Amino acid sequence: SEGPPRGAGGSVDAQIRLIGPNPCSGRVEIFYNGVWGTVCDDSWDMNDAAVACRQMGCGSAQSAPPLAYFGAGTGQIWLDDVLCKGNESDLSQCTHNGFGINNCGHGEDAGAICAVMGFIGPNVLDGEIRLIGPNVCSGRVEVLHNGVWGTVCDDSWDMNDAAVACRQMGCGSAQSAPPLAYFGAGTGQIWLDDVLCKGNESDLSQCTHNGYGISNCGHGEDAGVICAGEKIRLIGPNVCSGRVEVLHNGVWGTVCDNGWDINDAAVVCRQMGCGSALSAPPLAYFGAGTGQIWLSYVLCTGSESDLSQCTYDGYGISNCIHSEDAGVICAGEKAFSNNLAPFLQQTFLESIEKNALPSTLSQGLINLIPKPNKDILLIENWRPICLLNCDYKIMALIFANRIKKVLELIIDETQSGFMKNRHISNNIRLVLALLDYSDLVPDDSFILFLDFYKAFDTIEHQFIFNSLKLFGFGDFFCNAVRTLYSNGNSSIKMRHGSTPRFDLKRGIRQGCPISPYLFLLCTQILTNHRGAGDYHSWQRAYH
């Protein structure tokens, strides 16, 4: 498929993704010539997995499972006989037969299981689980805590606990809760013991237990689960937003957007453990998939626990094409707020201190939207809406909310744009009143209409910083805004893939929460000078 792998950026050649139970474990897929494809397991070993884990920002490699351990892919097999030394920064630097040259089938797709990563990378968080076993929906239960994976003791382990684990994995209902290291004994930490779930929790961390690391067990008592296997995933910028794909008969396929609405999205978000549904974008909003289209005319009431409980035409029955693939955008961060907030705060503060954002936060993907009833052959008739990393938008929103608290004290009362409880109709009424007044009182007044050409795109960054200083914003706040614009770059979404990235030297992004308020502050400089009555004063306002 052609959707962005993670973060806000578009897909570029040699970028990889892991398709599995979490962003740091899964079938290895690599992007080439606008198409995702798998890697054959011939010669695949821990050195190769180490490079894949490093490229994903997922720490060290724990294993390099062969033979389609995470399910068989579809379509292209891009790489075969990959030979890495283990110190390369990405797979494309390793030797291989050449893209598309192989003698493999998808039953030989290579996988990787990584330890975990620091904050700057895919969003794997404390409390996330994985299943180590014959497939992604059956295995020994392992929990992530303080960056380390550990097992769960089988004391009190029952079907209620297994039901929660299966729900958290998006693997449908629980079929059994095997004890006594049924899927083999783990190593290292035993994180949980005496887990007591009611069965309706969304993840194991919500169940009662003795506390992390408190147990009287050995690994011969590691708990396991066997789930029904109804598996779902989201292919998009993060684990809680993307194109909806379901697993059936060992093959991943998409969902057609016929009948797709917010009720269906609500079920998917619940099944993914991603909080409430914010929207249900149709028409391959997150890029068109490939291969099977499994479901069409999905009709959920919104109360179901997974998509398999909704009505639909039947697996593989559809009259759709992949440009109609359904997507969801879930609240996501709200569901993980307790775990996520401290990491976000630490990252934001460190970024402001260093005056530079992590590379994954500074990237944008520009989606060109045509202006209605305009000639689409002219570039100025396209609106560049920038899709941004969710963590970046959280940071921008924090400081946007701070600006909003003082805007009433700064912005002229005649400015109605982006201001709460102000309406453009008030300004229309004001203009009409001024025209009536000029008819009654003879003078030399005139009305000047100004239109900012590409308003958001033409504002110089230094002018933004100077405006903040002029209006009395403190050093920390000014440094925070500087950080948001320190190393920004974007690419433009095309029909197939995206353009190479380019640095942003000026302009504010349409789609960024703080952009409208920075624009207001900059235009207020002009407003402050309009009464000076001389052209040179207006020139000084913008220099």
VMD Tcl script that draws the C-alpha trace (Angstrom):
set ca {
  {0.00 0.00 0.00}
  {1.06 3.57 -0.36}
  {0.07 5.08 3.00}
  {2.70 6.71 5.18}
  {4.41 4.14 7.40}
  {4.53 6.15 10.63}
  {4.97 9.71 11.77}
  {3.69 12.36 9.39}
  {5.95 11.68 6.45}
  {5.17 10.08 3.13}
  {6.64 6.75 2.05}
  {10.11 6.85 0.51}
  {12.18 4.09 -1.09}
  {13.94 1.81 1.42}
  {11.66 2.81 4.32}
  {10.48 -0.22 6.26}
  {7.58 -1.20 8.50}
  {6.80 -4.15 10.78}
  {3.36 -5.70 10.32}
  {2.45 -7.51 13.52}
  {1.02 -7.16 17.02}
  {2.81 -3.84 17.65}
  {5.04 -1.40 15.76}
  {8.21 -3.11 17.04}
  {7.42 -6.73 16.14}
  {6.18 -8.08 12.86}
  {6.70 -9.14 9.28}
  {9.39 -6.97 7.68}
  {8.15 -4.98 4.69}
  {10.13 -2.50 2.61}
  {8.90 0.29 0.33}
  {10.23 0.44 -3.25}
  {8.92 2.05 -6.44}
  {5.68 3.08 -4.74}
  {4.84 -0.42 -3.50}
  {5.30 -2.22 -0.16}
  {6.80 -5.71 -0.36}
  {8.18 -8.39 1.94}
  {11.67 -9.79 2.61}
  {12.49 -13.48 2.05}
  {13.96 -15.37 5.02}
  {16.84 -16.92 3.01}
  {19.96 -16.08 5.08}
  {17.82 -13.93 7.40}
  {19.44 -13.81 10.85}
  {19.95 -11.67 13.96}
  {22.29 -9.26 12.15}
  {19.55 -8.49 9.63}
  {16.93 -8.16 12.38}
  {19.25 -5.82 14.31}
  {19.37 -3.44 11.34}
  {15.59 -3.59 10.88}
  {15.01 -2.82 14.58}
  {17.51 0.06 14.47}
  {15.85 1.49 11.35}
  {12.47 1.38 13.10}
  {13.87 3.08 16.22}
  {12.91 -0.04 18.21}
  {16.12 -0.80 20.08}
  {17.94 -4.12 19.85}
  {16.72 -7.27 18.11}
  {15.43 -10.14 20.22}
  {14.77 -12.64 17.45}
  {14.57 -12.99 13.68}
  {11.62 -15.37 13.09}
  {11.43 -16.93 9.59}
  {8.70 -18.78 7.71}
  {5.99 -16.08 7.82}
  {5.86 -16.18 11.62}
  {3.70 -13.04 11.56}
  {1.53 -14.22 8.69}
  {2.19 -14.37 4.96}
  {2.26 -11.11 3.06}
  {0.84 -10.49 -0.40}
  {2.14 -8.96 -3.61}
  {5.83 -8.18 -4.09}
  {8.75 -9.93 -2.41}
  {11.36 -7.20 -2.73}
  {14.49 -8.62 -1.04}
  {16.16 -12.02 -0.80}
  {19.48 -13.27 0.59}
  {19.89 -10.18 2.75}
  {23.32 -10.14 4.40}
  {23.86 -7.42 6.99}
  {26.92 -6.95 9.17}
  {24.62 -5.58 11.87}
  {26.02 -2.04 12.01}
  {24.15 -0.60 9.02}
  {21.55 2.13 9.59}
  {18.97 0.60 7.21}
  {18.38 -2.58 5.22}
  {19.11 -0.94 1.87}
  {22.77 -0.67 2.94}
  {23.05 -4.46 3.33}
  {23.94 -6.73 0.44}
  {21.08 -8.56 -1.30}
  {20.17 -9.99 -4.69}
  {18.53 -6.79 -5.89}
  {15.00 -5.52 -5.57}
  {12.48 -8.05 -6.87}
  {15.04 -10.80 -7.51}
  {14.15 -13.86 -5.43}
  {13.14 -17.53 -5.52}
  {10.74 -17.35 -2.54}
  {7.07 -17.55 -1.72}
  {5.27 -15.60 0.99}
  {5.46 -18.61 3.29}
  {9.11 -17.58 3.71}
  {8.48 -13.96 4.74}
  {11.01 -12.73 7.30}
  {10.10 -11.13 10.61}
  {11.74 -9.28 13.48}
  {11.00 -8.97 17.19}
  {12.68 -5.92 18.71}
  {13.27 -5.11 22.37}
  {11.56 -1.70 22.40}
  {12.67 1.85 21.71}
  {13.02 5.20 23.36}
  {10.29 7.76 23.05}
  {11.29 8.98 19.61}
  {9.91 6.19 17.48}
  {6.74 4.12 17.19}
  {4.37 4.47 20.10}
  {4.97 1.30 22.13}
  {4.07 2.14 25.73}
  {4.16 0.69 29.20}
  {1.35 -1.83 29.60}
  {1.38 -2.97 25.97}
  {1.40 -6.75 25.52}
  {2.56 -9.28 22.97}
  {1.97 -12.99 22.42}
  {5.00 -15.22 21.83}
  {3.76 -18.35 20.13}
  {2.80 -19.99 16.83}
  {0.95 -16.91 15.55}
  {0.13 -13.34 16.52}
  {-3.09 -14.37 18.29}
  {-1.83 -17.27 20.38}
  {1.15 -17.47 22.71}
  {2.86 -16.73 25.97}
  {1.63 -13.40 27.35}
  {4.34 -10.78 27.79}
  {3.93 -7.25 29.16}
  {6.10 -4.18 28.59}
  {7.18 -2.25 31.70}
  {9.99 0.29 32.05}
  {11.21 -0.59 28.57}
  {11.57 -4.32 29.36}
  {9.36 -7.21 28.29}
  {8.36 -9.70 31.00}
  {5.96 -12.60 31.47}
  {2.76 -13.07 33.49}
  {2.46 -15.74 36.19}
  {-0.47 -18.17 35.86}
  {-1.61 -17.81 39.51}
  {-5.36 -16.99 39.27}
  {-5.03 -16.76 35.46}
  {-8.40 -17.58 33.87}
  {-10.68 -16.88 30.90}
  {-11.52 -13.37 32.11}
  {-7.83 -12.47 32.02}
  {-7.39 -14.14 28.64}
  {-10.43 -12.23 27.28}
  {-8.76 -8.94 28.16}
  {-5.45 -9.99 26.61}
  {-7.17 -11.05 23.37}
  {-9.14 -7.79 23.26}
  {-5.98 -5.76 23.81}
  {-4.31 -7.61 20.93}
  {-7.32 -7.10 18.66}
  {-7.59 -10.88 18.34}
  {-11.28 -11.36 19.04}
  {-12.60 -13.56 21.84}
  {-10.55 -15.86 24.09}
  {-10.75 -19.58 23.45}
  {-8.54 -20.76 26.31}
  {-6.12 -19.56 29.00}
  {-3.38 -22.23 29.10}
  {-1.12 -22.16 32.22}
  {2.24 -23.78 33.07}
  {4.32 -22.31 30.22}
  {2.14 -24.00 27.60}
  {3.92 -21.95 24.88}
  {7.36 -22.39 26.42}
  {9.07 -20.76 29.38}
  {10.13 -17.17 29.04}
  {13.30 -15.58 30.41}
  {14.12 -12.54 32.48}
  {11.43 -10.58 34.30}
  {8.12 -11.95 35.55}
  {6.15 -8.70 35.71}
  {2.65 -9.71 36.83}
  {1.18 -12.20 39.29}
  {-2.31 -12.85 40.67}
  {-3.95 -10.95 37.81}
  {-7.68 -10.57 38.42}
  {-9.69 -9.15 35.52}
  {-13.45 -8.75 35.37}
  {-13.28 -9.40 31.64}
  {-14.52 -6.01 30.41}
  {-11.24 -4.09 30.75}
  {-9.55 -2.79 27.61}
  {-6.05 -3.87 28.68}
  {-4.32 -5.92 31.39}
  {-2.94 -2.85 33.17}
  {-6.52 -2.01 34.23}
  {-6.90 -5.32 36.08}
  {-5.84 -5.80 39.69}
  {-2.50 -7.54 40.37}
  {0.25 -7.66 43.00}
  {2.28 -4.91 41.39}
  {4.97 -4.98 38.70}
  {7.78 -7.38 39.58}
  {6.09 -8.78 42.71}
  {5.62 -12.54 42.29}
  {6.51 -15.91 43.80}
  {6.64 -17.69 40.43}
  {9.13 -19.26 38.10}
  {8.97 -19.25 34.30}
  {7.49 -22.75 34.37}
  {4.27 -20.95 35.40}
  {4.13 -18.44 32.52}
  {0.57 -17.73 31.39}
  {-0.66 -17.99 27.83}
  {-3.75 -17.33 25.71}
  {-5.34 -18.75 22.60}
  {-7.59 -16.21 20.89}
  {-10.20 -16.75 18.19}
  {-7.99 -14.86 15.78}
  {-10.23 -12.07 14.50}
  {-7.36 -9.69 13.89}
  {-7.46 -6.05 12.89}
  {-4.82 -3.42 12.26}
  {-4.56 0.23 11.19}
  {-2.02 1.17 8.51}
  {-1.32 4.88 8.88}
  {0.64 7.59 10.68}
  {0.25 5.99 14.13}
  {-1.20 2.93 15.85}
  {-4.58 4.61 16.36}
  {-5.22 6.10 12.90}
  {-5.06 4.50 9.49}
  {-6.52 2.30 6.80}
  {-8.56 -0.52 8.33}
  {-7.32 -4.02 7.53}
  {-8.63 -7.37 8.83}
  {-7.00 -10.79 8.90}
  {-8.93 -13.69 7.34}
  {-7.59 -17.12 6.45}
  {-4.08 -15.89 7.19}
  {-4.31 -13.01 4.69}
  {-4.70 -9.30 5.42}
  {-7.30 -7.37 3.43}
  {-9.00 -3.99 3.47}
  {-12.55 -2.84 4.19}
  {-14.63 -1.07 1.54}
  {-16.13 2.29 2.50}
  {-19.63 1.39 1.26}
  {-21.87 2.12 4.25}
  {-18.83 3.01 6.37}
  {-19.62 5.54 9.11}
  {-18.72 6.70 12.61}
  {-20.50 3.71 14.21}
  {-18.20 1.32 12.34}
  {-15.18 3.44 13.25}
  {-16.23 3.37 16.92}
  {-16.09 -0.44 16.93}
  {-12.66 -0.48 15.29}
  {-11.26 2.05 17.78}
  {-12.68 0.05 20.68}
  {-11.25 -3.17 19.27}
  {-7.84 -1.51 18.91}
  {-7.96 -0.09 22.43}
  {-7.66 3.40 20.95}
  {-10.46 5.26 22.74}
  {-13.33 6.90 20.92}
  {-13.66 7.42 17.16}
  {-13.05 10.94 15.87}
  {-13.84 10.31 12.20}
  {-14.37 7.57 9.60}
  {-12.53 8.81 6.48}
  {-13.47 7.04 3.22}
  {-11.87 6.95 -0.24}
  {-8.46 5.56 0.73}
  {-7.70 8.59 2.90}
  {-4.63 6.76 4.28}
  {-3.57 5.40 0.91}
  {-4.90 2.54 -1.18}
  {-4.18 -1.00 -0.02}
  {-3.33 -3.97 -2.20}
  {-4.57 -7.54 -2.52}
  {-7.82 -8.64 -0.89}
  {-10.81 -6.45 -0.05}
  {-12.38 -8.59 2.66}
  {-15.41 -6.62 3.88}
  {-18.04 -4.37 2.31}
  {-21.27 -2.78 3.55}
  {-20.22 -3.13 7.18}
  {-23.12 -2.06 9.41}
  {-22.35 -1.69 13.11}
  {-24.62 -0.27 15.78}
  {-21.52 1.09 17.54}
  {-21.85 -1.07 20.65}
  {-20.08 -4.18 19.32}
  {-16.72 -5.21 20.74}
  {-15.22 -6.08 17.32}
  {-16.06 -5.86 13.61}
  {-16.86 -9.56 13.33}
  {-20.03 -8.90 15.37}
  {-21.33 -6.35 12.82}
  {-23.31 -7.29 9.72}
  {-21.53 -7.30 6.34}
  {-21.82 -8.93 2.94}
  {-19.41 -11.75 3.72}
  {-15.65 -12.15 3.39}
  {-14.43 -11.32 -0.11}
  {-17.84 -10.23 -1.40}
  {-17.59 -6.67 -2.71}
  {-17.78 -4.57 -5.86}
  {-15.10 -2.16 -4.62}
  {-11.59 -1.14 -5.59}
  {-8.81 -0.06 -3.26}
  {-9.46 3.65 -3.85}
  {-12.53 3.03 -1.66}
  {-10.60 1.61 1.32}
  {-12.09 2.68 4.65}
  {-10.11 4.35 7.43}
  {-10.52 5.50 11.02}
  {-9.07 8.24 13.21}
  {-9.29 7.37 16.90}
  {-8.70 9.60 19.89}
  {-5.72 7.37 20.71}
  {-3.67 9.55 23.01}
  {-6.62 9.99 25.37}
  {-6.71 6.25 25.95}
  {-2.98 6.22 26.74}
  {-2.74 9.61 28.45}
  {-1.42 8.38 31.80}
  {1.47 6.59 30.13}
  {2.06 9.05 27.32}
  {1.99 12.42 29.10}
  {5.29 12.12 31.04}
  {7.20 11.08 27.92}
  {5.66 13.90 25.89}
  {6.48 16.46 28.55}
  {10.08 15.29 28.78}
  {10.48 15.33 25.00}
  {8.94 18.78 24.60}
  {11.12 20.30 27.35}
  {14.30 18.73 25.97}
  {13.40 19.91 22.46}
  {12.88 23.48 23.63}
  {16.15 23.39 25.56}
  {18.04 22.18 22.45}
  {15.93 24.33 20.08}
  {15.40 21.33 17.78}
  {12.60 18.79 17.38}
  {13.23 15.07 16.88}
  {13.17 14.30 13.19}
  {9.90 12.33 13.38}
  {8.09 15.33 14.92}
  {9.34 17.92 12.43}
  {8.11 16.15 9.30}
  {4.95 17.08 7.41}
  {3.05 15.64 4.47}
  {1.36 18.27 2.32}
  {-1.96 17.23 0.79}
  {-3.08 19.55 -2.01}
  {-6.81 20.33 -1.91}
  {-8.34 22.08 -4.96}
  {-10.23 25.29 -4.31}
  {-13.87 24.98 -5.42}
  {-14.84 26.34 -8.83}
  {-11.24 27.27 -9.71}
  {-8.97 26.31 -12.60}
  {-7.05 23.31 -11.20}
  {-4.31 23.76 -13.83}
  {-3.08 26.80 -11.88}
  {-1.00 26.00 -8.78}
  {-2.42 28.96 -6.84}
  {-5.84 27.29 -6.95}
  {-4.70 24.45 -4.69}
  {-4.73 24.70 -0.92}
  {-1.70 23.04 0.77}
  {-3.02 21.31 3.90}
  {-0.18 19.85 5.95}
  {-0.64 16.51 7.73}
  {1.51 16.60 10.86}
  {2.80 14.19 13.48}
  {0.26 13.87 16.31}
  {2.89 14.54 19.00}
  {3.93 17.73 17.18}
  {0.29 18.84 17.08}
  {-0.08 18.21 20.82}
  {2.92 20.45 21.49}
  {1.63 23.14 19.12}
  {-1.83 22.96 20.70}
  {-0.41 23.46 24.20}
  {1.15 26.77 23.18}
  {-1.79 27.73 20.96}
  {-4.06 27.46 24.03}
  {-1.69 29.76 25.93}
  {-1.79 32.36 23.16}
  {-5.60 32.25 23.09}
  {-5.73 33.36 26.73}
  {-4.21 36.77 25.89}
  {-5.44 37.39 22.34}
  {-8.33 39.57 23.51}
  {-5.78 41.94 25.07}
  {-3.63 42.13 21.91}
  {-5.78 41.76 18.82}
  {-7.82 44.74 17.58}
  {-11.57 44.45 18.12}
  {-12.19 44.73 14.38}
  {-10.26 41.50 13.72}
  {-12.85 38.73 13.51}
  {-10.84 35.85 12.04}
  {-9.92 33.01 14.43}
  {-11.26 34.99 17.40}
  {-13.83 33.46 19.73}
  {-17.27 35.11 19.79}
  {-16.39 37.35 16.83}
  {-18.04 37.08 13.43}
  {-17.16 38.39 10.00}
  {-20.73 39.69 9.69}
  {-19.81 42.32 12.29}
  {-17.15 43.71 9.96}
  {-19.56 43.73 7.03}
  {-21.96 45.79 9.14}
  {-19.08 48.11 10.11}
  {-18.16 48.74 6.45}
  {-21.78 49.56 5.62}
  {-21.93 51.96 8.56}
  {-18.75 53.69 7.39}
  {-20.19 54.09 3.89}
  {-23.33 55.68 5.34}
  {-21.20 57.96 7.52}
  {-19.10 59.11 4.53}
  {-22.29 60.11 2.71}
  {-23.37 62.24 5.66}
  {-20.01 63.80 6.54}
  {-17.90 65.05 3.61}
  {-14.19 64.27 4.08}
  {-11.23 62.75 2.23}
  {-11.59 59.24 3.65}
  {-11.30 56.10 1.54}
  {-11.63 52.35 2.00}
  {-8.66 50.16 1.13}
  {-9.13 46.45 0.53}
  {-5.99 44.32 0.93}
  {-5.69 40.64 0.09}
  {-2.73 38.68 1.44}
  {-1.37 36.59 -1.40}
  {-0.63 33.11 -0.05}
  {-0.97 34.58 3.43}
  {0.18 31.62 5.52}
  {2.95 30.68 3.06}
  {4.71 34.06 2.86}
  {5.28 35.00 6.51}
  {8.96 35.00 7.41}
  {9.83 33.01 10.52}
  {11.99 35.78 11.96}
  {9.04 38.15 11.68}
  {6.97 35.74 13.79}
  {9.67 35.67 16.48}
  {10.02 39.47 16.41}
  {6.25 39.88 16.76}
  {6.15 37.62 19.81}
  {8.90 39.68 21.46}
  {7.14 42.94 20.59}
  {3.92 41.79 22.26}
  {5.77 40.79 25.43}
  {5.79 36.99 25.26}
  {8.43 35.50 27.57}
  {11.69 33.86 26.56}
  {10.48 30.31 27.23}
  {7.38 30.81 25.08}
  {9.37 32.40 22.26}
  {11.91 29.57 22.37}
  {9.07 27.04 22.20}
  {7.73 28.63 19.01}
  {11.25 28.79 17.58}
  {11.57 25.07 18.28}
  {8.35 24.32 16.39}
  {9.92 25.97 13.33}
  {13.55 24.92 13.93}
  {14.03 22.02 11.53}
  {10.68 21.60 9.77}
  {10.49 19.78 6.47}
  {7.72 18.44 4.27}
  {6.99 16.36 1.24}
  {4.00 16.61 -1.08}
  {1.60 13.69 -1.39}
  {1.32 12.51 -4.98}
  {-0.94 9.94 -6.56}
  {1.75 7.30 -6.04}
  {3.96 7.95 -3.03}
  {5.30 11.42 -2.29}
  {8.00 13.89 -3.36}
  {11.43 14.07 -1.74}
  {11.50 16.11 1.47}
  {12.40 19.81 1.45}
  {13.20 22.24 4.26}
  {10.67 24.92 5.24}
  {12.38 28.31 5.29}
  {9.27 30.47 5.67}
  {5.50 30.27 6.08}
  {3.24 28.68 8.68}
  {1.60 25.33 8.12}
  {-2.09 25.04 7.32}
  {-3.18 22.25 9.62}
  {-1.04 23.27 12.60}
  {-3.05 24.32 15.73}
  {-0.89 27.36 16.48}
  {-0.71 28.76 12.91}
  {-3.92 30.89 12.95}
  {-2.88 32.67 16.15}
  {0.67 33.38 14.96}
  {-0.88 34.80 11.80}
  {-3.14 37.06 13.89}
  {-0.17 38.41 15.84}
  {1.74 39.16 12.64}
  {-1.20 40.94 10.99}
  {-1.77 42.94 14.17}
  {1.55 44.69 13.48}
  {-0.02 46.08 10.31}
  {-3.17 47.05 12.20}
  {-1.09 48.95 14.77}
  {0.47 51.06 12.00}
  {-2.64 51.74 9.91}
  {-3.48 54.90 11.83}
  {-0.08 56.45 11.24}
  {-1.35 57.88 7.98}
  {1.82 57.50 5.99}
  {2.96 54.82 3.61}
  {6.45 54.56 5.10}
  {4.97 53.60 8.47}
  {3.15 50.72 6.78}
  {6.46 49.66 5.20}
  {8.16 49.69 8.60}
  {5.43 47.42 9.96}
  {6.70 44.57 7.82}
  {10.46 45.09 8.16}
}
mol new
graphics top color blue
foreach p $ca { graphics top sphere $p radius 0.5 }
foreach p [lrange $ca 0 end-1] q [lrange $ca 1 end] { graphics top cylinder $p $q radius 0.2 }
display resetview
